[in-house]
Amino acid sequence: MCDYCGCRRSGPTAELAAEHEHLQDLGNLLHTALHDGVDASDVFDEFVRLLQMHAAKEEVGLFVHARSSTPLSDQIDALCREHNDLHRWLADGLTGPRVPDALRLLVTHIDDEEYDLFPHIFHALDPEQWDDIELAHRAVEAAWDAPTEHQETS
């Protein structure tokens, strides 16, 4: 991953980059488990949960402001389509037929964000936009950490 512009060292892009690393680590574990025929259900659950939360952060925070401040709408639309593909391909669980495709797509998707998107927006957004993105991240995390009705009654 790139570290040229500084986007991996501070603020919301640093947080997203750290999540990218964690997703890649989990993806590598899943790839190995699938190859070796080992049950990795717990890893898969953590991977899907993190991916869903991460994509939500990008889509309600970073992407909203990047669309309004940069000419990158087409690229952001493509990244959102990839988020949808990833969610759909992982919906059948660890043994789903598209899990290997999802793991491969995630690698290129992260590269596109880290090398193409983040450096372009890092200096394009103003401090208020970065504050809004930070608030969006905290709101998404709060929603993901909130107990569901099922958890509350059990």
Residue pairs with C-beta under 8 A, 6 or more apart in sequence:
1 8
1 17
1 20
1 21
1 110
1 114
2 8
2 114
2 115
2 118
2 119
3 9
4 119
5 118
5 119
5 122
5 123
6 122
7 13
7 14
7 17
7 118
7 119
7 122
8 14
8 17
8 114
8 118
11 130
11 133
11 134
12 57
12 61
12 62
12 130
12 133
12 134
12 137
13 62
13 118
13 121
13 122
15 57
15 137
16 54
16 57
16 58
16 62
16 113
16 118
17 114
17 118
19 50
19 54
19 57
20 54
20 110
20 113
20 114
22 50
23 47
23 50
23 51
23 54
23 106
23 110
24 106
24 107
24 110
26 43
26 46
26 47
26 50
27 47
27 103
27 106
27 107
29 40
29 43
30 40
30 43
30 44
30 47
30 94
30 99
30 103
31 100
31 103
32 38
33 39
33 40
33 43
34 40
34 94
34 99
34 100
40 94
41 94
44 93
44 94
47 90
48 90
49 144
51 86
51 87
51 90
51 106
52 87
52 144
53 140
53 141
53 144
55 83
55 86
55 87
56 140
56 143
56 144
57 136
57 137
57 140
57 141
58 79
58 83
58 113
59 80
59 83
60 136
60 139
60 140
61 132
61 133
61 134
61 135
61 136
61 137
61 140
62 121
62 133
63 76
63 79
63 80
64 136
65 121
65 125
65 129
65 132
65 133
66 72
66 76
66 117
66 120
66 121
66 124
66 125
67 73
67 76
69 121
69 124
69 125
69 126
69 129
70 120
70 121
70 124
72 117
72 120
72 121
75 112
75 116
75 117
76 117
78 112
79 109
79 112
79 113
79 117
82 105
82 109
85 102
85 105
86 102
86 105
86 106
86 109
88 98
89 96
89 98
89 99
89 101
89 102
89 105
90 96
90 98
90 99
90 102
92 98
92 99
125 133
